[in-house]
Amino acid sequence: MDSWAVSLSDKAWDFDENETCDVVFIDRPPNQRQLCFIAPGAADPQHLEHGLVPSSSGSKTNDEFGEIWVPPPSKDDALDDLDGPPLRKLFVGNLPYRVTDSKLKAFFTKFGKVINAHVKREPTKRRHAFYGFVTFHRPEDARNALKAGPKELSLFGYQLCVNKADRVHQPIELPDGTVQWLPGKRFYKESGEPVCDKLKRTRIDHQSNMIMGDSEDMETDEYREGEFSPFSTLNDDCLLHIFSFLSLTDRVRIERVCKRWQDVARSMWRRMHSLDMQQLALPPHHLHSSLCPNLQELDAAGVKLNKFGLQRLGSGCTKLRKLNLNYCSGVDERFLENLLKILPELESLSIAQWGELTGQALNKLPPETMRELNLNACSNLRPNELLTAVKRLPLLESLSLTSCISLSNQHVKTLFESVPQLRSLNMAQYFPRLKYASLESIGMLTNLRSLNVELNDLLTDRGIETIVDGCRELESLNITGCRAYAPEHCVTTKGITLLAKLPCLRELKMSYLADINDSALTVLAQNGTLQKLECRGCPSLKGDGFLRIISLCPDLELCDVSGCDHVKISIVKTAITAVKLRNNNIFLRLVVGGTGIMWEHVDSCKQEIPPHLNVELVDLSVPHLRPDFVDGIYFDNFSDYSDGAEDDLDIYDEICDDLEPDEDEDDDIHNMQDMQAPSPTPSS
């Protein structure tokens, strides 16, 4: 083993250009690469031609001689930062598994008086130690601990890694000799003036230089580490206002800038009352539950959750009142049950399209506060579990059961008997186990204010009559697309006429109905209470009923007749006259797209349209929901087949002629059949 030296020109170790190191080669078998170690030593110019220069400190580099391991500089060579505060705080890494603050402080007491020792642990398990900080009373003691050998830094079999802490974490020593041990509360003096006065003077000097035109030497965008930027002069209220314009993801990221920004950002989380997880491009477990103790509304619709993120988020948000978990994946009913146990103030729960929900977790809902429940498209919902849970909720006011296919006639009747206080009900779309008489039980809900039976083909004129007789306080009704395949079970003009008996009806949606005419709308207009009317895609309406409603309903805000083919420009002229006669300053939105009204007709009346009238030529109707819809999957465009139809028939006749056999071929076929047929026996 030989020892020799080469010159180092790399400054990665903070060496001078001509500083030298000893290179020690180790003899290894011929089939293995040779190794060498580099350490400070004397120079030998005969080996300079080999150019053995390390690439970085403490790493390996390949050379024609083999692998060269370059050790990092020793801690003795690390000098104190003369511009910063004295070294008193050290960083300690590679801590044992369960070391505590007191044990770490007692271990470093042998180097001198220790003011404080803190261990940073893993945030999830709160057990495994990551790293720690030790603060000494005197800088000499900190340097002695930094220069200690491996044997002196062994704790419970772990070799501690000790290094200087960043200068921003070092305690501050004032000119009078006192030390501020908490660097987060920095207010010290330099050159005989407070720091805040120095920053104010620097800002004034910078502004004066900008005015005089001498701003070329001023560094306004770049600040060295340890210096103060003008942004630091803003108080917390200004930072809160600036951070309020950031997205939720950026609010999480700004916590990594500095300790002050972290405190300001977390104060925003503590003040937050509503949170939409769709705007947060991070998993839920990145948001600790203790950050939002005052959260009242949480919207996690469509977010992929896990059991730890959901439990961690809900453990500290015990004040939640509204929870939306629609279309969520990654959690099951058992974790939902555990979550509902820790939410005593929950008022609204939405868990639509949970295919695995059976209803057992609903028994954990708080009966004292629960008012709204959304169970749309829960196909595996057990009716008995639903009835048991609903009977425990005396304050329930809103219930949504869209496409709950497991409900039967008896269950629906028992359900409505259990919630007489219900004010909003949603039973839209498909219920295969129900019969036409099932919806007549809705009449038992005397306090009902809003009813939605959209696209439910079980509603008939008889059902509307029962609902009108029982629900006299109904304000909103949606019967869009309620038409059965059998004509005797469809909603007709008779059923629409019965709606005039509702004195409080404000909003009516009756789109895509076939068997209604203008006389029904004329009767509805007599009450004069309608505020919103949506009647799309009704081909049988001529438009006279809409004229009566616009004229006799002074509080009308929306009249959507898009898709009604026979509506003419007279509806726009009637709306112009009716709005001009109003004294309540209510805006009227008139949607007439897909009707007999063209742009030329609207332009002719454009000068007469008042400011409170908005006419929109937009067709909002859905074609396949119209009663006169014809599927174009086989005949995409009939006009394409109208031209040249006779030529197509001629071609078809020619093809048929080619397929027909000739007379000669027919004779040959008959002859072959006669030859193959057996000859009759004499007995036959």
PyMOL commands that set and color helices and strands:
alter all, ss='L'
color gray80, all
select helices_A, chain A and resi 45-50+75-77+101-111+139-146+167-169+195-212+230-233+236-243+248-256+259-271+277-279+284-286+289-291+307-316+333-341+360-364+383-391+409-418+438-444+461-470+487-489+493-501+518-524+544-552+570-580+599-604+606-608+623-625+639-642+645-659+663-676
alter helices_A, ss='H'
color red, helices_A
select strands_A, chain A and resi 3-7+20-26+35-40+59-63+66-70+89-93+114-121+129-136+154-155+158-159+161-164+172-173+179-180+189-190+193-194+274-276+297-299+322-324+348-350+372-374+398-400+424-426+450-452+476-478+507-509+532-534+558-560+588-591+613-616
alter strands_A, ss='S'
color yellow, strands_A
deselect
rebuild
show_as cartoon
